[in-house]
């Protein structure tokens, strides 16, 4: 009987191990619909995260400011598409944040637009005009500041939240210039409901750096490092699938609620695979230069601080 009891106990232990629940990782993702932000949701749906023993709990924010705050407060384990400069600025002020990956490189995706009958033709025409960005510390916030500096025009940076909120405020005349990115509002632009006047890629400084990143909390990094390593492994596998399987386009189109034709256009023309490499940061010198220029911090980070904040690649 003792031997039978022992065998039964071993069987129970083995069974419990085999059905162990996945580790839950909570994500705060800025802007649903942006192509770079589809990696985690599609990876969850496809089973890549489950394969690595992870269950994702996802909620969406209006921009980097909210995303970073969710990570700092501990309500999210990882912030997806947090503005790099905003994250550096938060770190410089003592926030317990760490960068564990990149979500996008360059500035091909972000654009600014006006109502069809607006007299504004380009960003050079925005002196005294309100130009929108999502939230403080976001990559759109940085881009608007860069527009002001690059074109030497005294525009008025104005926070409007996400793309849909910005669109409403622009069409109703609450702001002069709205913002969006990637596939979001692309149909409205094609239908002539609004007119694009500028893209972030017009500023060389922005095109040659990493504007948005994956951010985690210091406690999460220290206590759940192995879980985060598995998260990044699943993230990498999902990225490979997104660029190799035609079914991924249909999955993205469904998630973003856009036509498949538009989804394919976005992936092909705006988001080349190399721009979504999570394991590198480009333009560190430019990032540090802009951190000071746009007053996210009073001084550039030291080499020691950079190595403390940027844990990329995270393996």
Buried (B, 14 or more C-beta within 10 A) or exposed (E): EEEEEEEEEEEEEEEEEEEEEBBEBBBBBBBBBBBBBBBBBBBBBBEBBBBBBBEBEBEBBBBBBBBBBBBBEEEBBBBBBBBBBBBBBBBBEEBBBBBBBBBBBBBBBBBBBBBEEBEBEEBBBBEEBBBBBBBBBBBBBBBBBBBBBBBEBEBBBBBBBBBBBBBBBBBEEBBBBBBBBBBBBBEBBEEEBBBEBBBBBBBEBBBBBBBBBBBBBBEBBEEBBEBBBBBBBBBBBBBEBBEEEEEBBEBBBEBBEBEEEBBBBBBEEBBEEEBBBBBEBBBBEBBBBBBBBBEBBEEBBEEEBBEEBBBBBBE
